[in-house]
Amino acid sequence: MDAYVEKGAADADDGRPTPPAGTVHQGPSDPVTTEPSDAPEPSGLSGDGSEVRPAAERAGGGIMALSMPYQVVLAVALAVVGVFACVHLAMVFLHVAPSNTLTKRHGQAVDDWVYPEFEQNWKLFAPNPLQQNVSVEVRAELVAADGSRRTTGWIDLTAQDAEAIRHNPMPSHAQQNELRRAVDFYLNSHSEDHTPNGMRGRLSEEYMRRIAMLRLGDRSGDADRVQLRTVTRAVAAPAWGTEKNDTTPSYRDFPWWPVTDADRPAGVDRSRTEAGR
């Protein structure tokens, strides 16, 4: 027993490293076996002594992981977007809200912000929603080179817009609202007998004439007068409903308006019209 202890002490003093606890050395011909060790797991230090952080911590960080200049740029961008969203919501709210002190004082600023891109139409949610289709038609009196005159048939301008919008994923604002807004402008600035209410009424007439001349295209050079009308048709009741609607169209004719040179589209040849006068 003493010899074994002395031999172990001598082996410990010969300068060779002592094997970790739990390792048993056998003879050269015996297999090396290890037993589980109670030693703690490595402490997260690399070979050079620096701390090794878990991969999850190194990959995260969000905004704080960016450099300071990028953080400032991102913060400014978020602030601008937030301010714009708040201003837009406030303007739309004032636009649809009942008349109040703010809208009376700053109504023009609200309208300038909302129109034309952010206009809100709440007729769909009204207690009695609109149940009519209103279309606008135009006809023109043309003057030939020999001075003879003829009147075209009625041209459905609303049907032209509907055809341009149908199956178009991105229709223009003019195709959707120009004609409708022009008619509303005219009707709101004229009496029932088409008498204009001041300057706005005369401006609405010019606006309607110029829209009509643009739609006439090649025939606008020969047009001497134009006339528009609105055609109102009630929306037919669904097949499964019991309600009966009279879908007979009703017409409201506008006066004949003489066409001026300012009403014609740019570049239109007016020689034939001038020769016929």
Salt bridges, closest charged atoms under 4 A:
ASP11 OD2 - LYS7 NZ 3.38
ASP11 OD1 - ARG16 NH2 3.85
ASP14 OD2 - ARG16 NE 2.59
GLU57 OE1 - ARG53 NH2 3.41
GLU119 OE1 - ARG180 NH2 3.93
GLU119 OE1 - ARG181 NH1 3.12
GLU137 OE1 - ARG229 NH2 2.76
GLU141 OE1 - ARG149 NH1 2.97
GLU141 OE1 - ARG225 NE 3.24
ASP161 OD1 - ARG215 NH2 3.12
GLU163 OE1 - ARG166 NH1 3.04
GLU178 OE1 - ARG215 NH2 3.88
ASP184 OD2 - ARG180 NH1 3.94
GLU205 OE2 - HIS190 NE2 2.89
ASP222 OD1 - ARG272 NE 3.36
ASP224 OD2 - ARG149 NH1 2.97
ASP224 OD1 - ARG277 NH2 2.80
ASP261 OD1 - ARG264 NE 3.71
ASP261 OD1 - ARG270 NE 3.54
ASP263 OD2 - ARG209 NE 2.79
ASP263 OD1 - ARG210 NE 3.25
